[in-house]
Structure formats: structure tokens, C-alpha cells
Amino acid sequence: MTSLKMFWDCIFSPRLVKIYGNGPVERLYEPKTFEKWGDQVINSGRPYPPQEKNAIDAVMQFAINKLGYKPENIILFGWSIGGYTSTWAAMSYPDIKGLVLDATFDDVLPLAVNHMPRWWGPIVEVAIREHVNLNIIENLVKYPGPVFIIRRTEDEVICLREHDLSSNRGNHLLMKLLMFRYPCILDRTQTQLLKDYLAVTGASQDEFFRKYGVDDNYCQSLLQSYISEFSKSYPMKIGEEFGDMDKSRMALFLAKKYMKDFKSTHCVNLPAEMFQPPWDVNVEGDFVFT
């Protein structure tokens, strides 16, 4: 069951549509992060993809056509299975300001198979693909705007193996998104580098940045220069002329900008300080990096 919520965010100014899964129990998970602004349940319906799409589409139409919210002032926030609904809305309304995904996954199939007997695999695959095909990454790559992913480092729901951060399906969500958006950056070497980077958290991740000498300003400048000369559309061809080291630095830089870790399990309330607008590259009209 998905609850769709909207409220006026005093800090960041855009309106926010909040989408999250709460299983079969009404109001089982009620994030406290935004309650001080006063939010209101707009829709809670049956937990199947067609109903979910209809529900979020109705909310977006109401927000834009009745409340007068401009798409460029709307941020979508999707928690858990709400990542499916929010990514569908993002690809359907590509002019929104941004998308924040918390404790979600790339595709529900690996999670479903993981919790069933091995010999049920083919049955589970048919059931998922034909009835509840929550393939979030398929939606996400069709959204061209800013994305921010919150990964919960002790998540017991979307990890395939307990206490194994490398099995968190949020890792796959990030890597597949980066591989689509920056295909020239993520070669085989950089893909393995990101797997190693995402297998740890905190100070262990910081060590990767020291080892590879990642300079945030330099990486940002390279992106600004590319966008200024070409465009901001994806997939970008930036990195075609990069050596392995520059590709590795850029891959780490992008991973850090797109994802932030939160030390918690799946259903812990998200602290207000963890919520932030998605990162974006701002380019002045005459900017060229030299």
C-alpha cells in the first residue's frame, strides 16, 4: 500500500510529493522528517502497479492543475517500494525539480527470488514480471533530472545477505544509473572500483578519495565544461578521452554526489538533516574549463 503526501517545504521552497510503501498495515511507517510542516494523506490505494501509477498521476495532476504548482518546483521523495511510484512519476513528468530515493532498490525480482526456495525461481520470475514488475531502474533511466539516493547501511530489507553492505540493491540502482548516464566513465575497471567503494561506508569510503586524489572542484569543472560545450542530456559522452585514473576519480566523485549513507535499518525515521535536494551541475552560459 502506498501513501502519497504533499506539503510545502519551508527550507528548500519546492513542493514535495512523498511516496512510500507501508506493507498491508495502514500508517505502519510514518516518516517524522516532514511532520512539522504538516502533511496530509492524499491517496492510499491497492498495492499493484496500475493502481500506483493512477494514484501518483492523479496527485501530480491535482498539484499542477488545481493547486497551481509548477513542475520545476516539485521534488519527488520515494521510500522503499515508493521508489517505483516516484520514478514512474519522474519519467512521466521530466520537468520536475528533482527526485530523492530512500532505502529503495533497482529491481524487486532479485529480492523476491532471494526469499523463496531456489526451485521456485522460475515461478517467482513469472509472477513478478507479469503482476508486480517493480523494475525501478527502467523508470529511473528515463528521467533526465537530478537524482539523490539515500542508502541505509543496516538495511535488513533490501540486502540479499544480512549485514553485507555489498548486497544492498541500492548499490545496483546507483551503478546502473551511472552506467546509463556516464557510459564512457564506467569501464570495467571503474565498475569494479565502485563495487569495492559501495561495499564499505564512512571512513573506509573516504580512504578511496584519498587514495585516488579526487578533487571535487576539478571534477565539477570537467562536467561544467562538457555541458557548456555539448548539452546536459543523457547519456553523456564525457570521459571518452580520459585515462583510467581520471575515469576512476570521476566515478568516485559521481557516486558521492548521487548517494549518501544513513546508518539505520529500513524503517527508522529519516532525520531532517539527511534530506537534501539532489545535486545538479549548474553552468553559466559562457563557462568553458581550461
C-alpha positions as a Markdown table, in Angstrom:
| # | Residue | x | y | z |
|---|---|---|---|---|
| 1 | Met | 0.0 | 0.0 | 0.0 |
| 2 | Thr | 1.4 | 3.4 | -0.9 |
| 3 | Ser | 0.6 | 6.7 | 0.8 |
| 4 | Leu | 1.1 | 9.8 | -1.3 |
| 5 | Lys | 1.8 | 13.0 | 0.5 |
| 6 | Met | 2.4 | 16.7 | -0.3 |
| 7 | Phe | 3.5 | 19.6 | 1.7 |
| 8 | Trp | 5.2 | 23.0 | 1.4 |
| 9 | Asp | 8.8 | 22.7 | 2.4 |
| 10 | Cys | 9.9 | 25.9 | 4.1 |
| 11 | Ile | 13.6 | 25.3 | 3.7 |
| 12 | Phe | 14.1 | 24.4 | 0.1 |
| 13 | Ser | 11.0 | 26.1 | -1.3 |
| 14 | Pro | 9.8 | 23.4 | -3.8 |
| 15 | Arg | 6.7 | 21.4 | -3.1 |
| 16 | Leu | 7.3 | 17.8 | -2.2 |
| 17 | Val | 5.4 | 14.7 | -3.2 |
| 18 | Lys | 6.3 | 11.9 | -0.7 |
| 19 | Ile | 5.7 | 8.3 | -1.8 |
| 20 | Tyr | 6.4 | 5.3 | 0.4 |
| 21 | Gly | 5.4 | 1.6 | 0.8 |
| 22 | Asn | 4.0 | 0.6 | 4.1 |
| 23 | Gly | 3.0 | -3.0 | 3.5 |
| 24 | Pro | -0.5 | -4.2 | 4.4 |
| 25 | Val | -0.8 | -2.1 | 7.6 |
| 26 | Glu | -2.2 | 1.5 | 7.2 |
| 27 | Arg | 0.3 | 4.1 | 8.6 |
| 28 | Leu | 2.8 | 1.4 | 9.6 |
| 29 | Tyr | 5.7 | 3.7 | 8.5 |
| 30 | Glu | 5.1 | 7.4 | 9.0 |
| 31 | Pro | 8.3 | 9.4 | 8.5 |
| 32 | Lys | 8.7 | 12.2 | 11.1 |
| 33 | Thr | 11.1 | 14.2 | 9.0 |
| 34 | Phe | 8.5 | 16.4 | 7.4 |
| 35 | Glu | 5.7 | 16.3 | 10.0 |
| 36 | Lys | 6.4 | 19.7 | 11.5 |
| 37 | Trp | 5.3 | 21.3 | 8.2 |
| 38 | Gly | 2.0 | 19.4 | 8.3 |
| 39 | Asp | 1.4 | 16.8 | 5.6 |
| 40 | Gln | -1.8 | 15.2 | 4.5 |
| 41 | Val | -2.6 | 11.8 | 3.0 |
| 42 | Ile | -4.0 | 12.4 | -0.4 |
| 43 | Asn | -4.3 | 8.8 | -1.6 |
| 44 | Ser | -3.9 | 5.3 | -0.3 |
| 45 | Gly | -4.8 | 2.5 | -2.7 |
| 46 | Arg | -4.3 | -1.1 | -3.7 |
| 47 | Pro | -0.6 | -2.1 | -4.0 |
| 48 | Tyr | -0.5 | -3.0 | -7.6 |
| 49 | Pro | 1.5 | -1.1 | -10.4 |
| 50 | Pro | -1.6 | 0.1 | -12.4 |
| 51 | Gln | -3.2 | 1.5 | -9.2 |
| 52 | Glu | 0.0 | 3.0 | -8.1 |
| 53 | Lys | 0.6 | 4.8 | -11.4 |
| 54 | Asn | -3.0 | 6.0 | -11.4 |
| 55 | Ala | -2.7 | 7.3 | -7.9 |
| 56 | Ile | 0.5 | 9.3 | -8.4 |
| 57 | Asp | -0.7 | 10.6 | -11.7 |
| 58 | Ala | -3.8 | 11.9 | -10.0 |
| 59 | Val | -1.7 | 13.5 | -7.3 |
| 60 | Met | 0.6 | 15.2 | -9.9 |
| 61 | Gln | -2.3 | 16.4 | -12.0 |
| 62 | Phe | -4.0 | 17.8 | -8.9 |
| 63 | Ala | -0.8 | 19.5 | -7.8 |
| 64 | Ile | -0.2 | 21.1 | -11.1 |
| 65 | Asn | -3.7 | 21.9 | -12.4 |
| 66 | Lys | -5.6 | 22.5 | -9.2 |
| 67 | Leu | -3.0 | 23.8 | -6.7 |
| 68 | Gly | -1.0 | 25.6 | -9.4 |
| 69 | Tyr | 2.3 | 24.1 | -8.5 |
| 70 | Lys | 4.9 | 24.4 | -11.3 |
| 71 | Pro | 6.6 | 21.1 | -12.2 |
| 72 | Glu | 10.0 | 22.8 | -11.9 |
| 73 | Asn | 9.2 | 23.5 | -8.2 |
| 74 | Ile | 8.3 | 19.9 | -7.3 |
| 75 | Ile | 10.6 | 17.3 | -5.7 |
| 76 | Leu | 9.5 | 13.7 | -5.5 |
| 77 | Phe | 10.5 | 11.6 | -2.5 |
| 78 | Gly | 10.3 | 7.9 | -2.7 |
| 79 | Trp | 10.9 | 5.5 | 0.2 |
| 80 | Ser | 11.2 | 1.7 | -0.2 |
| 81 | Ile | 8.7 | 0.4 | -2.7 |
| 82 | Gly | 7.6 | 4.0 | -3.2 |
| 83 | Gly | 10.8 | 4.2 | -5.3 |
| 84 | Tyr | 8.8 | 2.6 | -8.1 |
| 85 | Thr | 5.9 | 5.0 | -8.0 |
| 86 | Ser | 8.2 | 8.1 | -7.6 |
| 87 | Thr | 10.4 | 7.0 | -10.5 |
| 88 | Trp | 7.4 | 6.4 | -12.7 |
| 89 | Ala | 6.1 | 9.9 | -11.9 |
| 90 | Ala | 9.6 | 11.4 | -12.5 |
| 91 | Met | 9.8 | 9.9 | -16.0 |
| 92 | Ser | 6.2 | 10.9 | -16.7 |
| 93 | Tyr | 6.9 | 14.5 | -15.5 |
| 94 | Pro | 10.5 | 15.0 | -16.6 |
| 95 | Asp | 10.5 | 18.8 | -15.8 |
| 96 | Ile | 10.2 | 18.3 | -12.0 |
| 97 | Lys | 13.0 | 19.8 | -9.9 |
| 98 | Gly | 14.4 | 16.5 | -8.6 |
| 99 | Leu | 14.0 | 13.0 | -7.2 |
| 100 | Val | 15.1 | 11.7 | -3.8 |
| 101 | Leu | 15.1 | 7.9 | -3.3 |
| 102 | Asp | 15.5 | 6.5 | 0.2 |
| 103 | Ala | 16.1 | 2.8 | 1.0 |
| 104 | Thr | 15.0 | 1.5 | -2.3 |
| 105 | Phe | 16.3 | -0.9 | -4.9 |
| 106 | Asp | 16.9 | -1.4 | -8.6 |
| 107 | Asp | 14.5 | -4.3 | -9.3 |
| 108 | Val | 12.3 | -6.3 | -7.0 |
| 109 | Leu | 12.9 | -9.6 | -8.7 |
| 110 | Pro | 16.3 | -10.4 | -7.0 |
| 111 | Leu | 14.8 | -9.6 | -3.6 |
| 112 | Ala | 11.8 | -11.8 | -4.3 |
| 113 | Val | 13.9 | -14.8 | -5.5 |
| 114 | Asn | 16.2 | -14.4 | -2.5 |
| 115 | His | 13.4 | -15.0 | -0.1 |
| 116 | Met | 12.0 | -18.1 | -1.8 |
| 117 | Pro | 13.2 | -21.7 | -2.2 |
| 118 | Arg | 15.7 | -22.0 | -5.1 |
| 119 | Trp | 13.4 | -24.3 | -7.1 |
| 120 | Trp | 10.7 | -21.7 | -7.0 |
| 121 | Gly | 12.8 | -19.3 | -9.1 |
| 122 | Pro | 11.1 | -19.7 | -12.4 |
| 123 | Ile | 7.6 | -19.4 | -10.8 |
| 124 | Val | 8.7 | -16.3 | -8.9 |
| 125 | Glu | 10.1 | -14.7 | -12.0 |
| 126 | Val | 6.8 | -15.2 | -13.9 |
| 127 | Ala | 4.7 | -13.9 | -11.0 |
| 128 | Ile | 6.9 | -10.8 | -10.6 |
| 129 | Arg | 7.3 | -9.9 | -14.3 |
| 130 | Glu | 3.6 | -10.4 | -15.1 |
| 131 | His | 1.9 | -9.0 | -12.0 |
| 132 | Val | 4.2 | -6.8 | -9.8 |
| 133 | Asn | 7.1 | -5.9 | -12.1 |
| 134 | Leu | 8.6 | -3.2 | -9.9 |
| 135 | Asn | 11.7 | -2.5 | -12.1 |
| 136 | Ile | 12.7 | 0.8 | -10.7 |
| 137 | Ile | 15.9 | 1.3 | -12.8 |
| 138 | Glu | 13.8 | 1.0 | -16.0 |
| 139 | Asn | 11.9 | 4.1 | -14.9 |
| 140 | Leu | 14.8 | 5.9 | -13.5 |
| 141 | Val | 17.0 | 6.0 | -16.6 |
| 142 | Lys | 14.1 | 7.7 | -18.4 |
| 143 | Tyr | 14.1 | 10.6 | -16.0 |
| 144 | Pro | 16.7 | 13.3 | -17.1 |
| 145 | Gly | 16.8 | 15.4 | -14.0 |
| 146 | Pro | 18.7 | 15.5 | -10.7 |
| 147 | Val | 18.6 | 12.3 | -8.5 |
| 148 | Phe | 19.7 | 11.8 | -4.9 |
| 149 | Ile | 19.9 | 8.3 | -3.3 |
| 150 | Ile | 19.9 | 7.6 | 0.4 |
| 151 | Arg | 21.4 | 4.2 | 1.3 |
| 152 | Arg | 20.7 | 2.7 | 4.7 |
| 153 | Thr | 23.8 | 0.9 | 5.7 |
| 154 | Glu | 22.0 | -1.6 | 8.1 |
| 155 | Asp | 19.0 | -2.2 | 5.8 |
| 156 | Glu | 17.6 | -5.6 | 6.5 |
| 157 | Val | 15.0 | -5.5 | 3.7 |
| 158 | Ile | 16.8 | -4.7 | 0.5 |
| 159 | Cys | 20.1 | -6.5 | 1.2 |
| 160 | Leu | 20.3 | -10.0 | -0.2 |
| 161 | Arg | 22.6 | -11.1 | 2.7 |
| 162 | Glu | 22.2 | -9.8 | 6.3 |
| 163 | His | 25.0 | -7.4 | 7.5 |
| 164 | Asp | 26.5 | -7.5 | 4.0 |
| 165 | Leu | 26.5 | -3.9 | 2.6 |
| 166 | Ser | 27.8 | -5.1 | -0.8 |
| 167 | Ser | 24.5 | -7.0 | -1.3 |
| 168 | Asn | 22.4 | -3.8 | -0.8 |
| 169 | Arg | 20.3 | -3.5 | -4.0 |
| 170 | Gly | 20.7 | 0.3 | -3.7 |
| 171 | Asn | 24.2 | -0.3 | -4.9 |
| 172 | His | 22.9 | -1.7 | -8.2 |
| 173 | Leu | 20.5 | 1.2 | -8.5 |
| 174 | Leu | 23.3 | 3.7 | -8.3 |
| 175 | Met | 25.7 | 1.8 | -10.6 |
| 176 | Lys | 23.1 | 1.1 | -13.3 |
| 177 | Leu | 22.1 | 4.8 | -13.2 |
| 178 | Leu | 25.7 | 6.0 | -13.5 |
| 179 | Met | 26.4 | 3.4 | -16.3 |
| 180 | Phe | 23.5 | 4.8 | -18.3 |
| 181 | Arg | 24.2 | 8.5 | -17.7 |
| 182 | Tyr | 28.0 | 8.3 | -18.0 |
| 183 | Pro | 28.9 | 5.2 | -20.1 |
| 184 | Cys | 32.3 | 6.5 | -21.0 |
| 185 | Ile | 33.3 | 6.9 | -17.4 |
| 186 | Leu | 32.3 | 3.5 | -16.1 |
| 187 | Asp | 34.5 | 1.0 | -17.9 |
| 188 | Arg | 35.2 | -2.5 | -16.4 |
| 189 | Thr | 37.9 | -1.0 | -14.0 |
| 190 | Gln | 35.7 | 1.7 | -12.7 |
| 191 | Thr | 32.7 | -0.7 | -12.3 |
| 192 | Gln | 34.8 | -2.9 | -10.0 |
| 193 | Leu | 36.1 | 0.2 | -8.2 |
| 194 | Leu | 32.6 | 1.3 | -7.4 |
| 195 | Lys | 31.6 | -2.2 | -6.3 |
| 196 | Asp | 34.5 | -2.0 | -3.8 |
| 197 | Tyr | 33.6 | 1.5 | -2.8 |
| 198 | Leu | 30.0 | 0.6 | -2.2 |
| 199 | Ala | 30.9 | -2.5 | -0.1 |
| 200 | Val | 32.0 | -0.1 | 2.7 |
| 201 | Thr | 30.9 | 3.1 | 4.3 |
| 202 | Gly | 32.1 | 6.1 | 6.3 |
| 203 | Ala | 35.9 | 6.4 | 6.8 |
| 204 | Ser | 36.5 | 3.4 | 4.6 |
| 205 | Gln | 34.9 | 5.2 | 1.7 |
| 206 | Asp | 36.9 | 8.4 | 2.4 |
| 207 | Glu | 40.0 | 6.3 | 2.0 |
| 208 | Phe | 39.2 | 5.8 | -1.7 |
| 209 | Phe | 39.1 | 9.5 | -2.2 |
| 210 | Arg | 42.5 | 10.0 | -0.6 |
| 211 | Lys | 44.0 | 7.0 | -2.5 |
| 212 | Tyr | 42.8 | 8.3 | -5.9 |
| 213 | Gly | 43.3 | 12.0 | -5.1 |
| 214 | Val | 39.8 | 13.0 | -6.0 |
| 215 | Asp | 39.4 | 16.8 | -6.4 |
| 216 | Asp | 35.7 | 17.8 | -6.3 |
| 217 | Asn | 36.3 | 21.2 | -7.9 |
| 218 | Tyr | 38.3 | 19.7 | -10.8 |
| 219 | Cys | 35.6 | 17.0 | -11.5 |
| 220 | Gln | 32.9 | 19.6 | -11.3 |
| 221 | Ser | 34.7 | 21.8 | -13.7 |
| 222 | Leu | 35.1 | 19.0 | -16.2 |
| 223 | Leu | 31.4 | 18.4 | -16.1 |
| 224 | Gln | 30.6 | 22.1 | -16.5 |
| 225 | Ser | 32.9 | 22.4 | -19.4 |
| 226 | Tyr | 31.3 | 19.3 | -21.2 |
| 227 | Ile | 27.8 | 20.6 | -20.6 |
| 228 | Ser | 28.6 | 24.1 | -21.8 |
| 229 | Glu | 30.1 | 22.8 | -25.0 |
| 230 | Phe | 27.6 | 20.0 | -25.7 |
| 231 | Ser | 24.5 | 19.5 | -23.6 |
| 232 | Lys | 23.1 | 18.2 | -20.3 |
| 233 | Ser | 21.2 | 15.4 | -21.9 |
| 234 | Tyr | 21.9 | 11.7 | -21.1 |
| 235 | Pro | 23.8 | 9.6 | -21.8 |
| 236 | Met | 26.8 | 11.9 | -21.8 |
| 237 | Lys | 29.9 | 11.2 | -23.7 |
| 238 | Ile | 32.2 | 12.8 | -21.2 |
| 239 | Gly | 35.2 | 10.6 | -20.5 |
| 240 | Glu | 35.9 | 9.4 | -24.0 |
| 241 | Glu | 39.4 | 10.9 | -23.8 |
| 242 | Phe | 40.1 | 10.2 | -20.1 |
| 243 | Gly | 42.7 | 7.8 | -18.9 |
| 244 | Asp | 41.9 | 5.2 | -16.3 |
| 245 | Met | 42.9 | 7.4 | -13.3 |
| 246 | Asp | 40.7 | 10.3 | -14.4 |
| 247 | Lys | 37.8 | 7.9 | -15.1 |
| 248 | Ser | 38.2 | 6.4 | -11.6 |
| 249 | Arg | 38.3 | 9.8 | -10.0 |
| 250 | Met | 35.2 | 10.9 | -11.8 |
| 251 | Ala | 33.4 | 7.7 | -11.0 |
| 252 | Leu | 34.1 | 8.2 | -7.3 |
| 253 | Phe | 33.1 | 11.9 | -7.5 |
| 254 | Leu | 29.7 | 11.0 | -9.1 |
| 255 | Ala | 29.0 | 8.2 | -6.7 |
| 256 | Lys | 29.5 | 10.6 | -3.7 |
| 257 | Lys | 27.3 | 13.2 | -5.3 |
| 258 | Tyr | 24.5 | 10.8 | -6.2 |
| 259 | Met | 24.4 | 8.8 | -2.9 |
| 260 | Lys | 24.6 | 9.4 | 0.8 |
| 261 | Asp | 24.7 | 6.8 | 3.5 |
| 262 | Phe | 22.4 | 6.8 | 6.6 |
| 263 | Lys | 23.4 | 4.4 | 9.4 |
| 264 | Ser | 20.0 | 2.8 | 10.1 |
| 265 | Thr | 17.7 | -0.1 | 9.4 |
| 266 | His | 14.9 | 0.0 | 6.8 |
| 267 | Cys | 12.1 | 1.6 | 8.8 |
| 268 | Val | 13.9 | 4.1 | 11.0 |
| 269 | Asn | 12.5 | 7.6 | 10.6 |
| 270 | Leu | 14.7 | 9.7 | 8.3 |
| 271 | Pro | 16.3 | 12.6 | 10.2 |
| 272 | Ala | 15.6 | 16.1 | 8.7 |
| 273 | Glu | 19.3 | 16.7 | 8.2 |
| 274 | Met | 19.5 | 13.7 | 5.9 |
| 275 | Phe | 17.1 | 15.2 | 3.5 |
| 276 | Gln | 18.7 | 17.5 | 0.8 |
| 277 | Pro | 17.9 | 18.5 | -2.7 |
| 278 | Pro | 19.5 | 16.4 | -5.4 |
| 279 | Trp | 22.9 | 17.5 | -6.6 |
| 280 | Asp | 23.0 | 19.2 | -10.0 |
| 281 | Val | 25.6 | 20.8 | -12.2 |
| 282 | Asn | 25.0 | 24.5 | -12.8 |
| 283 | Val | 26.6 | 26.0 | -15.8 |
| 284 | Glu | 26.9 | 29.7 | -16.7 |
| 285 | Gly | 26.2 | 30.4 | -20.3 |
| 286 | Asp | 29.8 | 31.3 | -21.2 |
| 287 | Phe | 31.6 | 28.8 | -19.0 |
| 288 | Val | 34.5 | 26.8 | -20.6 |
| 289 | Phe | 37.0 | 24.9 | -18.5 |
| 290 | Thr | 40.7 | 25.4 | -19.4 |
